[in-house]
Amino acid sequence: MTDWLKFIGLFALLLFLQVLLLDNLHWLGLVHPFIYLWAILLMPIELPRWAQMLIGAAIGAVMDLSTHAPGLHMAGCVMVAYLRPLIVARYVQDMDRMKGAITIQDIGTANYVHLLAVLVIVHHTIVFMLEAFTFHHFGYTLLQILLSSVFSFAFILMLEYVRKNT
């Protein structure tokens, strides 16, 4: 039960930081870091896929409500939650021993970096392609995906290292 309370507290903190700080920073209209994705990565590994997708939908719905973007974040979060077990299985050698959240200590820095990069890029591609909903400005949308992914990745990795050292 305490693990769930920690997870909910962490998500509330990430949402608070996302909505009140990061969503109000406008970096050339291109960079939109989404640190709330870290909550999806930190879900317990033993959760069934349907539960991960349900939690991902809830996380996305909260972000959609706070950013007035109906369905964009929910679509990205549900897809990330759906693909997460497949991607985790690729980077985690001993799935049977794993319990709880995936950390750098558990799977190693290189595997964690690859896992995080794939999940961030998938999420950002879905969100920004749905937001644009056209190929007329594909270069601009691609630049948004790339820059936002880099910044989101850097922030989440930084948060993981802070969590690791505390």
C-alpha positions in Angstrom: 0.0 0.0 0.0 2.8 2.4 0.8 4.3 1.8 -2.7 1.0 3.0 -4.2 0.9 6.1 -2.0 4.5 6.9 -3.0 3.5 6.5 -6.7 0.5 8.7 -6.3 2.5 11.3 -4.4 5.2 11.2 -7.1 2.7 11.6 -9.9 1.0 14.5 -8.0 4.4 16.2 -7.7 5.2 15.6 -11.4 1.8 16.9 -12.5 2.3 20.0 -10.3 5.8 20.7 -11.8 4.4 20.0 -15.3 1.4 22.2 -15.1 2.7 25.1 -13.1 6.2 25.3 -14.3 7.0 23.4 -17.6 3.7 24.2 -19.4 4.3 27.9 -18.8 7.7 27.9 -20.4 7.5 28.7 -24.1 10.8 27.9 -25.7 10.4 29.2 -29.3 7.1 27.2 -29.5 9.2 24.1 -30.2 10.2 22.7 -26.9 7.6 21.1 -24.7 9.1 18.8 -22.1 6.7 16.3 -20.6 8.2 15.0 -17.3 4.9 13.3 -16.3 6.0 10.3 -18.5 8.3 9.3 -15.7 5.3 8.2 -13.7 4.4 5.7 -16.5 8.0 4.3 -16.5 7.9 4.0 -12.7 4.8 1.9 -12.6 5.4 -1.5 -11.0 6.6 -4.0 -13.5 4.3 -6.8 -12.3 1.1 -4.9 -13.2 -0.9 -6.5 -15.9 -1.0 -4.6 -19.2 -4.7 -3.6 -18.9 -3.9 -2.0 -15.5 -0.9 -0.2 -17.0 -3.1 1.1 -19.8 -5.8 2.2 -17.4 -3.3 4.1 -15.3 -1.8 5.6 -18.5 -5.2 6.7 -19.6 -5.8 8.3 -16.2 -2.5 10.1 -16.3 -3.2 11.3 -19.8 -6.7 12.4 -18.9 -5.4 14.5 -16.0 -2.8 16.1 -18.4 -5.5 16.7 -21.0 -7.8 18.4 -18.5 -5.0 20.6 -17.2 -3.7 21.6 -20.7 -7.1 21.8 -22.5 -5.8 19.3 -25.1 -8.6 16.7 -25.4 -7.3 13.3 -26.0 -3.7 14.1 -27.1 -1.9 13.2 -23.9 -4.2 10.3 -23.2 -3.5 8.8 -26.6 0.2 9.1 -26.1 0.1 7.7 -22.5 -2.1 4.8 -23.4 0.2 3.8 -26.3 3.3 4.1 -24.1 1.6 2.0 -21.4 0.6 -0.6 -24.0 4.1 -0.8 -25.5 5.9 -0.6 -22.1 5.9 -4.4 -21.3 7.2 -5.2 -24.7 10.0 -2.6 -24.6 10.8 -3.5 -21.0 11.2 -7.2 -21.9 13.7 -6.2 -24.5 15.9 -4.4 -22.0 15.4 -6.4 -18.8 17.2 -9.7 -18.8 15.7 -11.3 -15.7 12.0 -10.3 -15.7 11.1 -12.9 -13.1 13.3 -11.3 -10.4 12.1 -7.7 -11.1 9.6 -6.3 -8.7 8.3 -2.7 -8.4 9.6 0.2 -10.4 12.3 0.0 -13.1 15.4 1.8 -11.9 18.9 2.5 -13.3 20.3 0.3 -10.6 18.1 -2.7 -11.6 18.7 -2.7 -15.4 21.9 -0.6 -15.8 22.4 2.9 -17.2 22.6 1.9 -20.9 19.4 -0.2 -20.8 17.6 2.5 -18.9 18.7 5.2 -21.3 17.5 3.1 -24.3 14.2 2.3 -22.6 13.5 5.9 -21.7 14.4 7.2 -25.1 12.1 4.8 -26.9 9.1 5.6 -24.6 9.7 9.3 -24.8 10.0 9.3 -28.6 6.8 7.2 -29.0 4.8 9.4 -26.7 6.0 12.7 -28.3 5.5 11.4 -31.8 1.9 10.5 -31.1 1.1 13.8 -29.2 2.7 16.1 -31.7 1.4 14.3 -34.8 -2.1 14.3 -33.4 -1.8 18.0 -32.4 -0.7 18.9 -35.9 -3.1 16.5 -37.7 -1.5 17.4 -41.0 1.6 16.9 -43.0 1.8 20.5 -44.3 4.2 21.5 -41.6 5.9 18.2 -41.2 9.4 19.7 -40.7 8.2 21.9 -37.9 6.3 19.0 -36.2 9.4 16.8 -36.6 11.5 19.5 -35.0 9.0 19.7 -32.1 9.2 16.0 -31.6 13.0 15.9 -31.6 13.6 18.9 -29.4 10.8 18.1 -26.9 12.0 14.5 -26.7 15.6 15.6 -26.0 14.5 18.0 -23.2 12.0 15.5 -21.7 14.6 12.8 -21.8 17.2 15.0 -20.1 14.7 16.1 -17.4 13.5 12.6 -16.6 17.1 11.2 -16.6 18.0 14.0 -14.2 15.1 13.2 -11.9 16.0 9.5 -12.0 19.6 10.3 -10.9 18.3 12.6 -8.1 16.0 9.8 -7.0 18.8 7.3 -7.2 21.1 9.4 -5.0 18.5 10.0 -2.3 
